Amino acid sequence: MTKTPLMPVADALKRILDAVEPLPTTIVPITEAFGRVLAEDVLARVTNPPLTASAMDGYAVRTADLDTIPATLTVVAETAAGDTPATAIAAGQCVRIFTGAPLPPQADAVVIQENTNRRGDRVEILAAVMPGKNTRAAGLDFKAGDRLLAAGTRLDPRRLGLLAAADISIAPVRRRPRIGILASGNELYRPGAPHSPHQIPSSNSIALSAMITSLGGIAVDLGIARDTVDDIQERMKSIDNLDLIITSGGASVGDHDLMQSALKDIGLELDFWKIAMRPGKPLMFGRLNGTPLLGLPGNPVSAVVCAYVFVIPLVRRMLGLTPEAMPLAMARLTTPLGANDERQDHLRATIRRRDDGQLDATVFPRQDSSMQAILASADGLILRPPHAPAAHVGELVPIIALRPVDDESPL
């Protein structure tokens, strides 16, 4: 019998991404927009600064009056940030001014107060300045109508501050995807719940929920399905308001792996299952009554690695972002690797930066797909293409960074 070739990872990812579109636009107050992704370009509503303003505390002057230093001028007004500009100054006059205050007409520079000596309404200028010195021109930051942020920008504190400075109170953002997560298996129980000695805590849902939340989605817990067709189908009755369903476990072909058959009975249109990936071969993708469904393996490491490869780009696509997976880099091996088979491999490894800036990758000697402590300790995944030849110490290999390489924190 001819063995059916497994689907390459890149082909599986393309088919998954082609099956979804960016979600619709919704309008939210900027006070609730942190972490959201802009669905449209945003234009400034005002000019900033609205008028030429002082950048320092001091005296607004006409530089033409400072041909000879020291020069003595008459103080005719005082103005602070938010005040109406003082009246125009004439020859020999100046205005006491504070940072952010609008320059009076005819003034073209500010002398800082440290370079002055005031007595009553007279001030002695001790240092000359060039036109424009210590001032901020109107529109120096941005002008009304300028494009401040492009569609596809994720709103962080700096960008939210920019919107507020442009007098923008609401933002057009992508609707947050609602993603249902269903674990399955008689062996699973919720962490902390009563259980038999033969069961294990369900961890995949916790990890996937955290990932979805960090990406800007809304994780919806569909619970733990027992290994029965009825229970699996019962938990799929409330999917009308979901944008994606993620299952973990039950996608293989064992007697207790019922996910595929149970879902086909209630409308699953299967696109593919089984891919050329390690860990993660029994990956499943299709649509359940119109809703995209991604079936991850039940082994915890397999599920999380598949989530890095497939879930991250999928959620980014829904949010209108470029569907990139985790960042790729190159690192030198500190230990040799054997030749690879037909499955793309993702080896858990520690990543360290040497004094010369080069990255070193050290693979963990055990790569079992149930060993979560190793995955939690890993800094990255060494990516081994199908049929990659043996790799020697010092050879460059691609890595998927799981956290910033230079981040020493345990988070």
C-alpha positions, 0 to 999 in steps of 0.5 A, spaced: 500 500 500 502 506 498 503 511 504 499 517 503 504 523 504 503 528 510 501 535 508 507 540 509 506 545 515 507 551 510 501 548 506 497 547 512 498 554 514 496 557 508 489 553 507 488 555 515 489 563 513 486 562 507 479 560 510 479 566 515 478 574 513 479 580 518 473 581 523 469 587 522 470 594 525 467 596 531 468 603 534 471 604 542 473 609 546 480 610 546 480 609 554 478 602 552 482 601 546 489 599 549 491 593 545 486 593 540 488 593 532 486 599 528 481 597 522 482 604 519 487 609 518 487 615 523 487 622 522 489 628 526 483 632 528 487 638 530 494 641 529 500 640 535 502 645 537 496 649 535 500 656 535 508 657 535 509 656 543 515 657 548 519 651 549 522 654 555 521 659 561 524 665 560 522 672 555 519 672 548 523 677 544 525 680 538 532 678 536 532 684 532 533 688 539 539 683 541 544 686 536 548 689 542 549 684 548 547 686 554 540 689 552 535 692 556 528 690 554 521 692 557 516 687 560 509 688 557 506 682 559 506 675 562 503 669 559 503 661 561 501 655 557 493 655 555 493 663 555 491 667 549 497 670 546 499 676 549 499 682 544 504 684 539 510 687 542 514 693 539 521 694 539 525 694 545 519 690 549 518 683 551 514 678 554 515 674 560 513 667 558 513 660 560 513 653 557 508 651 552 505 658 552 504 661 545 509 666 543 506 673 542 506 676 535 512 679 532 516 675 537 521 670 534 525 667 540 525 666 547 531 667 552 531 662 557 531 666 564 537 663 566 540 668 561 537 674 564 537 679 570 530 682 571 528 688 576 521 691 576 519 691 569 525 691 566 530 685 564 537 685 562 538 680 556 545 677 558 546 672 551 543 673 544 539 668 541 538 666 534 530 666 531 526 660 533 531 659 539 527 655 544 520 655 541 516 650 538 513 652 531 505 651 530 504 644 527 511 641 529 509 635 532 503 634 527 498 638 523 490 637 522 489 632 517 496 628 518 495 620 518 497 619 525 497 611 525 495 606 519 490 601 519 493 594 522 497 598 528 496 595 535 494 601 540 499 601 546 500 606 551 504 611 546 500 611 541 494 612 545 497 618 548 498 620 540 491 619 539 489 623 545 494 629 543 490 629 536 483 630 540 481 623 538 476 620 543 474 614 539 478 609 535 476 604 529 478 597 531 477 590 529 472 586 533 476 582 538 475 574 535 471 570 540 475 563 540 472 557 543 476 552 547 474 545 548 479 540 551 477 532 551 479 526 554 476 522 560 483 522 563 483 530 564 480 534 570 480 541 572 486 544 576 484 543 583 478 539 582 476 532 585 479 527 581 481 520 581 489 517 581 489 516 574 487 522 571 491 528 570 490 536 570 487 539 564 493 544 562 492 545 554 485 550 555 489 554 560 495 555 556 491 556 549 486 561 553 492 565 555 495 566 548 489 568 545 488 573 551 495 576 549 494 576 542 487 580 543 482 575 542 477 573 547 477 566 550 471 562 551 472 556 555 467 550 552 469 545 558 472 538 558 468 533 553 468 526 556 470 521 550 463 520 548 460 522 542 454 525 545 458 529 550 462 532 545 456 534 540 453 537 547 458 542 548 458 544 541 451 547 541 453 554 543 458 556 537 453 561 534 457 567 537 464 564 536 469 566 530 473 560 531 473 553 535 479 550 538 479 543 540 485 539 543 485 532 544 481 526 540 483 528 533 487 522 532 485 515 530 485 511 536 478 507 539 477 513 544 479 519 539 472 521 537 473 528 536 473 527 528 467 522 527 463 526 533 463 533 529 462 530 522 455 527 525 453 535 526 456 538 520 464 538 520 466 539 513 473 537 514 479 540 510 485 536 512 488 532 518 495 529 519 501 534 517 508 533 516 510 536 523 513 534 530 510 535 535 503 536 532 502 530 526 494 529 528 492 536 526 485 537 524 482 543 520 475 544 517 469 548 518 463 546 523 457 549 520 461 555 518 465 556 524 473 555 522 475 549 527 482 547 529 483 541 532 490 540 536 493 534 539 492 532 546 499 532 548 500 538 552 507 540 548 504 538 541 498 543 543 502 549 545 507 548 539 502 547 534 499 554 537 505 558 536 505 555 529 498 556 527 494 559 532 498 566 533 498 567 525 490 565 525 488 570 530 493 575 527 489 574 521 483 575 524 485 582 527 487 585 520 495 584 522 500 580 518 499 573 519 506 572 522 508 566 526 513 567 532 520 571 530 525 567 526 532 568 527 539 564 526 543 561 532 549 556 532 548 549 535 552 547 541 550 540 540 550 536 534 543 534 531 541 527 527 538 527 520 531 529 520 525 525 517 519 527 513 516 531 518 518 538 520 521 538 527 521 543 532 526 542 538 525 545 544 532 549 546 535 554 550 538 560 547 543 564 549 547 571 546 555 570 546 559 576 547 560 577 540 552 578 539 551 571 536 546 566 538 547 559 541 542 554 541 542 548 546 537 543 544 534 539 550 536 532 550 529 529 551 523 532 547 517 528 549 511 531 547 508 530 554 514 534 558 511 541 559 517 543 564 522 543 558 517 547 554 516 552 560 524 552 560 525 553 553 527 560 550 526 557 543 524 552 538 530 549 533 526 549 526 528 542 522 526 542 515 523 535 513 529 531 510 534 536 513 541 533 513 545 532 520 547 538 523 554 539 526 556 543 532 557 551 530 552 550 524 547 555 523 540 553 524 533 557 524 530 558 531 523 560 533 524 565 539 519 564 544 521 570 548 526 575 547 533 572 547 536 577 552 530 577 557 533 574 563 526 575 567 522 568 568 516 571 565 
